[in-house]
Amino acid sequence: MADKFVAYPVVITHETNNEYYQYLVFLPDFGTYCQANSVLEALRVAYKFIVDYSLTRELPPMKLELPQVSSQQIATFVNADIRK
């Protein structure tokens, strides 16, 4: 199989009541959450989740739509080059 370039939306929320992690990362197309200590780390853990997920399961279809978010959240895409 050839390499596949994918992009999935993520929602990053600043956590104010968590002593271990500062950001909660939601990947809506996967229905899962990750945690991070910076926005850059949030993007990295989302990327790693997508790549690791692709190793054992088929990726969901890409919708390429950003979800609606509050003014305290960040919605963006995470791109990954899946090598098989």
N, CA, C and O atoms as a GROMACS GRO file, in nm:
protein
  336
    1MET      N    1   0.084  -0.117   0.000
    1MET     CA    2   0.000   0.000   0.000
    1MET      C    3   0.089   0.124   0.000
    1MET      O    4   0.195   0.125   0.063
    2ALA      N    5   0.047   0.227  -0.068
    2ALA     CA    6   0.123   0.351  -0.076
    2ALA      C    7   0.102   0.436   0.048
    2ALA      O    8   0.009   0.413   0.126
    3ASP      N    9   0.189   0.534   0.065
    3ASP     CA   10   0.172   0.629   0.176
    3ASP      C   11   0.039   0.701   0.159
    3ASP      O   12  -0.010   0.720   0.048
    4LYS      N   13  -0.016   0.741   0.271
    4LYS     CA   14  -0.145   0.808   0.271
    4LYS      C   15  -0.135   0.931   0.359
    4LYS      O   16  -0.095   0.922   0.475
    5PHE      N   17  -0.171   1.046   0.306
    5PHE     CA   18  -0.172   1.171   0.381
    5PHE      C   19  -0.312   1.193   0.435
    5PHE      O   20  -0.409   1.193   0.358
    6VAL      N   21  -0.324   1.212   0.566
    6VAL     CA   22  -0.455   1.232   0.628
    6VAL      C   23  -0.455   1.358   0.713
    6VAL      O   24  -0.350   1.407   0.754
    7ALA      N   25  -0.574   1.410   0.738
    7ALA     CA   26  -0.592   1.526   0.826
    7ALA      C   27  -0.721   1.507   0.906
    7ALA      O   28  -0.826   1.475   0.850
    8TYR      N   29  -0.710   1.526   1.036
    8TYR     CA   30  -0.826   1.511   1.125
    8TYR      C   31  -0.834   1.632   1.218
    8TYR      O   32  -0.732   1.687   1.258
    9PRO      N   33  -0.956   1.673   1.251
    9PRO     CA   34  -0.972   1.786   1.343
    9PRO      C   35  -0.941   1.747   1.487
    9PRO      O   36  -0.961   1.632   1.528
   10VAL      N   37  -0.892   1.844   1.562
   10VAL     CA   38  -0.871   1.828   1.706
   10VAL      C   39  -0.926   1.953   1.775
   10VAL      O   40  -0.926   2.063   1.719
   11VAL      N   41  -0.971   1.933   1.897
   11VAL     CA   42  -1.017   2.045   1.980
   11VAL      C   43  -0.929   2.044   2.105
   11VAL      O   44  -0.921   1.945   2.177
   12ILE      N   45  -0.863   2.157   2.129
   12ILE     CA   46  -0.772   2.170   2.242
   12ILE      C   47  -0.835   2.264   2.344
   12ILE      O   48  -0.872   2.377   2.313
   13THR      N   49  -0.847   2.215   2.467
   13THR     CA   50  -0.910   2.292   2.574
   13THR      C   51  -0.811   2.308   2.690
   13THR      O   52  -0.751   2.211   2.735
   14HIS      N   53  -0.796   2.432   2.736
   14HIS     CA   54  -0.708   2.457   2.850
   14HIS      C   55  -0.776   2.406   2.977
   14HIS      O   56  -0.891   2.439   3.004
   15GLU      N   57  -0.704   2.325   3.053
   15GLU     CA   58  -0.755   2.267   3.178
   15GLU      C   59  -0.708   2.354   3.294
   15GLU      O   60  -0.588   2.375   3.309
   16THR      N   61  -0.799   2.403   3.374
   16THR     CA   62  -0.758   2.487   3.486
   16THR      C   63  -0.756   2.411   3.618
   16THR      O   64  -0.694   2.457   3.714
   17ASN      N   65  -0.821   2.296   3.625
   17ASN     CA   66  -0.831   2.223   3.751
   17ASN      C   67  -0.753   2.091   3.752
   17ASN      O   68  -0.778   2.006   3.837
   18ASN      N   69  -0.661   2.074   3.660
   18ASN     CA   70  -0.586   1.950   3.653
   18ASN      C   71  -0.441   1.978   3.692
   18ASN      O   72  -0.374   2.058   3.627
   19GLU      N   73  -0.393   1.914   3.796
   19GLU     CA   74  -0.256   1.942   3.842
   19GLU      C   75  -0.150   1.872   3.759
   19GLU      O   76  -0.032   1.904   3.772
   20TYR      N   77  -0.188   1.776   3.674
   20TYR     CA   78  -0.091   1.700   3.597
   20TYR      C   79  -0.081   1.744   3.451
   20TYR      O   80   0.027   1.743   3.393
   21TYR      N   81  -0.192   1.784   3.392
   21TYR     CA   82  -0.194   1.825   3.252
   21TYR      C   83  -0.265   1.958   3.236
   21TYR      O   84  -0.363   1.985   3.306
   22GLN      N   85  -0.216   2.042   3.145
   22GLN     CA   86  -0.274   2.174   3.125
   22GLN      C   87  -0.374   2.178   3.010
   22GLN      O   88  -0.454   2.271   3.001
   23TYR      N   89  -0.369   2.077   2.920
   23TYR     CA   90  -0.458   2.080   2.803
   23TYR      C   91  -0.523   1.944   2.781
   23TYR      O   92  -0.461   1.839   2.799
   24LEU      N   93  -0.650   1.949   2.743
   24LEU     CA   94  -0.725   1.830   2.705
   24LEU      C   95  -0.742   1.835   2.554
   24LEU      O   96  -0.783   1.936   2.498
   25VAL      N   97  -0.710   1.725   2.488
   25VAL     CA   98  -0.713   1.718   2.342
   25VAL      C   99  -0.821   1.619   2.300
   25VAL      O  100  -0.815   1.502   2.337
   26PHE      N  101  -0.919   1.666   2.224
   26PHE     CA  102  -1.028   1.579   2.179
   26PHE      C  103  -1.015   1.557   2.029
   26PHE      O  104  -1.001   1.652   1.952
   27LEU      N  105  -1.018   1.430   1.988
   27LEU     CA  106  -1.017   1.394   1.846
   27LEU      C  107  -1.158   1.343   1.812
   27LEU      O  108  -1.187   1.224   1.831
   28PRO      N  109  -1.245   1.430   1.761
   28PRO     CA  110  -1.385   1.393   1.744
   28PRO      C  111  -1.408   1.277   1.646
   28PRO      O  112  -1.501   1.199   1.667
   29ASP      N  113  -1.328   1.265   1.542
   29ASP     CA  114  -1.347   1.156   1.446
   29ASP      C  115  -1.314   1.020   1.506
   29ASP      O  116  -1.355   0.917   1.453
   30PHE      N  117  -1.241   1.020   1.617
   30PHE     CA  118  -1.205   0.896   1.685
   30PHE      C  119  -1.282   0.879   1.817
   30PHE      O  120  -1.283   0.771   1.875
   31GLY      N  121  -1.346   0.987   1.863
   31GLY     CA  122  -1.419   0.984   1.988
   31GLY      C  123  -1.330   0.962   2.108
   31GLY      O  124  -1.370   0.896   2.204
   32THR      N  125  -1.209   1.016   2.105
   32THR     CA  126  -1.114   0.993   2.213
   32THR      C  127  -1.049   1.122   2.261
   32THR      O  128  -1.047   1.223   2.190
   33TYR      N  129  -0.997   1.117   2.383
   33TYR     CA  130  -0.929   1.230   2.445
   33TYR      C  131  -0.784   1.193   2.475
   33TYR      O  132  -0.752   1.077   2.502
   34CYS      N  133  -0.696   1.294   2.470
   34CYS     CA  134  -0.557   1.281   2.512
   34CYS      C  135  -0.529   1.402   2.602
   34CYS      O  136  -0.611   1.493   2.612
   35GLN      N  137  -0.413   1.402   2.667
   35GLN     CA  138  -0.374   1.513   2.753
   35GLN      C  139  -0.235   1.561   2.717
   35GLN      O  140  -0.153   1.486   2.664
   36ALA      N  141  -0.210   1.690   2.746
   36ALA     CA  142  -0.080   1.750   2.713
   36ALA      C  143  -0.052   1.866   2.807
   36ALA      O  144  -0.140   1.911   2.880
   37ASN      N  145   0.072   1.914   2.803
   37ASN     CA  146   0.111   2.027   2.887
   37ASN      C  147   0.137   2.156   2.810
   37ASN      O  148   0.171   2.258   2.871
   38SER      N  149   0.121   2.154   2.678
   38SER     CA  150   0.132   2.274   2.597
   38SER      C  151   0.051   2.251   2.469
   38SER      O  152   0.013   2.138   2.438
   39VAL      N  153   0.025   2.357   2.397
   39VAL     CA  154  -0.048   2.343   2.271
   39VAL      C  155   0.035   2.262   2.172
   39VAL      O  156  -0.019   2.178   2.100
   40LEU      N  157   0.166   2.288   2.166
   40LEU     CA  158   0.252   2.211   2.076
   40LEU      C  159   0.250   2.062   2.112
   40LEU      O  160   0.240   1.977   2.024
   41GLU      N  161   0.259   2.032   2.240
   41GLU     CA  162   0.252   1.893   2.283
   41GLU      C  163   0.115   1.832   2.250
   41GLU      O  164   0.106   1.714   2.216
   42ALA      N  165   0.009   1.912   2.259
   42ALA     CA  166  -0.125   1.864   2.224
   42ALA      C  167  -0.130   1.820   2.078
   42ALA      O  168  -0.188   1.716   2.046
   43LEU      N  169  -0.069   1.898   1.991
   43LEU     CA  170  -0.065   1.860   1.850
   43LEU      C  171   0.018   1.735   1.829
   43LEU      O  172  -0.016   1.649   1.747
   44ARG      N  173   0.128   1.724   1.903
   44ARG     CA  174   0.213   1.604   1.891
   44ARG      C  175   0.142   1.478   1.938
   44ARG      O  176   0.152   1.374   1.872
   45VAL      N  177   0.071   1.484   2.051
   45VAL     CA  178   0.004   1.363   2.100
   45VAL      C  179  -0.111   1.325   2.009
   45VAL      O  180  -0.140   1.206   1.992
   46ALA      N  181  -0.178   1.424   1.949
   46ALA     CA  182  -0.284   1.393   1.854
   46ALA      C  183  -0.226   1.325   1.729
   46ALA      O  184  -0.281   1.227   1.679
   47TYR      N  185  -0.113   1.377   1.680
   47TYR     CA  186  -0.045   1.316   1.566
   47TYR      C  187  -0.006   1.172   1.598
   47TYR      O  188  -0.030   1.081   1.520
   48LYS      N  189   0.056   1.154   1.714
   48LYS     CA  190   0.099   1.019   1.753
   48LYS      C  191  -0.020   0.924   1.767
   48LYS      O  192  -0.011   0.808   1.728
   49PHE      N  193  -0.129   0.973   1.823
   49PHE     CA  194  -0.247   0.889   1.835
   49PHE      C  195  -0.294   0.843   1.698
   49PHE      O  196  -0.324   0.725   1.679
   50ILE      N  197  -0.302   0.934   1.601
   50ILE     CA  198  -0.349   0.900   1.467
   50ILE      C  199  -0.257   0.797   1.402
   50ILE      O  200  -0.304   0.698   1.346
   51VAL      N  201  -0.126   0.819   1.410
   51VAL     CA  202  -0.031   0.725   1.350
   51VAL      C  203  -0.039   0.589   1.418
   51VAL      O  204  -0.044   0.486   1.350
   52ASP      N  205  -0.041   0.586   1.551
   52ASP     CA  206  -0.049   0.459   1.623
   52ASP      C  207  -0.180   0.387   1.594
   52ASP      O  208  -0.181   0.265   1.579
   53TYR      N  209  -0.288   0.461   1.586
   53TYR     CA  210  -0.419   0.402   1.555
   53TYR      C  211  -0.414   0.332   1.419
   53TYR      O  212  -0.469   0.223   1.402
   54SER      N  213  -0.348   0.397   1.323
   54SER     CA  214  -0.342   0.342   1.187
   54SER      C  215  -0.264   0.212   1.179
   54SER      O  216  -0.279   0.136   1.082
   55LEU      N  217  -0.180   0.185   1.279
   55LEU     CA  218  -0.101   0.061   1.278
   55LEU      C  219  -0.185  -0.062   1.305
   55LEU      O  220  -0.150  -0.172   1.262
   56THR      N  221  -0.296  -0.046   1.377
   56THR     CA  222  -0.376  -0.162   1.415
   56THR      C  223  -0.520  -0.159   1.362
   56THR      O  224  -0.588  -0.261   1.363
   57ARG      N  225  -0.565  -0.043   1.317
   57ARG     CA  226  -0.703  -0.031   1.270
   57ARG      C  227  -0.712   0.058   1.148
   57ARG      O  228  -0.620   0.134   1.118
   58GLU      N  229  -0.822   0.046   1.078
   58GLU     CA  230  -0.847   0.132   0.964
   58GLU      C  231  -0.890   0.269   1.014
   58GLU      O  232  -0.972   0.281   1.105
   59LEU      N  233  -0.833   0.373   0.955
   59LEU     CA  234  -0.866   0.509   0.995
   59LEU      C  235  -1.009   0.544   0.953
   59LEU      O  236  -1.056   0.496   0.850
   60PRO      N  237  -1.078   0.626   1.031
   60PRO     CA  238  -1.212   0.669   0.990
   60PRO      C  239  -1.204   0.760   0.869
   60PRO      O  240  -1.098   0.819   0.842
   61PRO      N  241  -1.313   0.773   0.795
   61PRO     CA  242  -1.312   0.864   0.680
   61PRO      C  243  -1.285   1.008   0.724
   61PRO      O  244  -1.331   1.050   0.830
   62MET      N  245  -1.212   1.082   0.644
   62MET     CA  246  -1.185   1.222   0.674
   62MET      C  247  -1.305   1.306   0.635
   62MET      O  248  -1.359   1.291   0.525
   63LYS      N  249  -1.348   1.395   0.726
   63LYS     CA  250  -1.461   1.484   0.698
   63LYS      C  251  -1.412   1.625   0.663
   63LYS      O  252  -1.481   1.700   0.594
   64LEU      N  253  -1.295   1.658   0.711
   64LEU     CA  254  -1.232   1.788   0.687
   64LEU      C  255  -1.323   1.905   0.723
   64LEU      O  256  -1.332   2.004   0.651
   65GLU      N  257  -1.390   1.892   0.838
   65GLU     CA  258  -1.472   2.000   0.892
   65GLU      C  259  -1.430   2.024   1.036
   65GLU      O  260  -1.419   1.930   1.115
   66LEU      N  261  -1.408   2.150   1.070
   66LEU     CA  262  -1.374   2.184   1.207
   66LEU      C  263  -1.501   2.192   1.291
   66LEU      O  264  -1.600   2.250   1.246
   67PRO      N  265  -1.500   2.135   1.410
   67PRO     CA  266  -1.617   2.145   1.497
   67PRO      C  267  -1.630   2.286   1.555
   67PRO      O  268  -1.533   2.360   1.563
   68GLN      N  269  -1.751   2.321   1.595
   68GLN     CA  270  -1.774   2.447   1.664
   68GLN      C  271  -1.711   2.439   1.803
   68GLN      O  272  -1.724   2.337   1.872
   69VAL      N  273  -1.644   2.545   1.843
   69VAL     CA  274  -1.579   2.547   1.974
   69VAL      C  275  -1.610   2.677   2.046
   69VAL      O  276  -1.656   2.774   1.986
   70SER      N  277  -1.585   2.677   2.177
   70SER     CA  278  -1.603   2.799   2.256
   70SER      C  279  -1.483   2.891   2.236
   70SER      O  280  -1.384   2.854   2.172
   71SER      N  281  -1.493   3.010   2.292
   71SER     CA  282  -1.383   3.106   2.277
   71SER      C  283  -1.258   3.064   2.355
   71SER      O  284  -1.150   3.119   2.333
   72GLN      N  285  -1.272   2.966   2.446
   72GLN     CA  286  -1.157   2.919   2.524
   72GLN      C  287  -1.096   2.792   2.467
   72GLN      O  288  -1.009   2.731   2.529
   73GLN      N  289  -1.141   2.750   2.349
   73GLN     CA  290  -1.090   2.629   2.286
   73GLN      C  291  -1.023   2.663   2.153
   73GLN      O  292  -1.049   2.768   2.094
   74ILE      N  293  -0.939   2.572   2.109
   74ILE     CA  294  -0.874   2.583   1.978
   74ILE      C  295  -0.919   2.465   1.894
   74ILE      O  296  -0.911   2.350   1.939
   75ALA      N  297  -0.966   2.492   1.773
   75ALA     CA  298  -0.998   2.385   1.679
   75ALA      C  299  -0.903   2.398   1.561
   75ALA      O  300  -0.890   2.506   1.503
   76THR      N  301  -0.837   2.289   1.526
   76THR     CA  302  -0.743   2.289   1.415
   76THR      C  303  -0.734   2.148   1.360
   76THR      O  304  -0.794   2.055   1.413
   77PHE      N  305  -0.659   2.133   1.253
   77PHE     CA  306  -0.636   2.001   1.195
   77PHE      C  307  -0.497   1.951   1.232
   77PHE      O  308  -0.403   2.030   1.246
   78VAL      N  309  -0.486   1.820   1.247
   78VAL     CA  310  -0.356   1.755   1.262
   78VAL      C  311  -0.336   1.668   1.139
   78VAL      O  312  -0.420   1.584   1.106
   79ASN      N  313  -0.225   1.691   1.071
   79ASN     CA  314  -0.192   1.615   0.950
   79ASN      C  315  -0.096   1.503   0.984
   79ASN      O  316  -0.011   1.515   1.073
   80ALA      N  317  -0.110   1.393   0.913
   80ALA     CA  318  -0.018   1.280   0.934
   80ALA      C  319   0.007   1.211   0.801
   80ALA      O  320  -0.083   1.197   0.718
   81ASP      N  321   0.129   1.167   0.783
   81ASP     CA  322   0.167   1.089   0.666
   81ASP      C  323   0.176   0.944   0.713
   81ASP      O  324   0.270   0.906   0.782
   82ILE      N  325   0.078   0.864   0.674
   82ILE     CA  326   0.069   0.726   0.718
   82ILE      C  327   0.147   0.640   0.620
   82ILE      O  328   0.115   0.635   0.501
   83ARG      N  329   0.249   0.573   0.670
   83ARG     CA  330   0.333   0.487   0.585
   83ARG      C  331   0.301   0.341   0.613
   83ARG      O  332   0.308   0.295   0.727
   84LYS      N  333   0.267   0.273   0.510
   84LYS     CA  334   0.234   0.130   0.524
   84LYS      C  335   0.324   0.049   0.435
   84LYS      O  336   0.313  -0.074   0.431
   0.00000   0.00000   0.00000
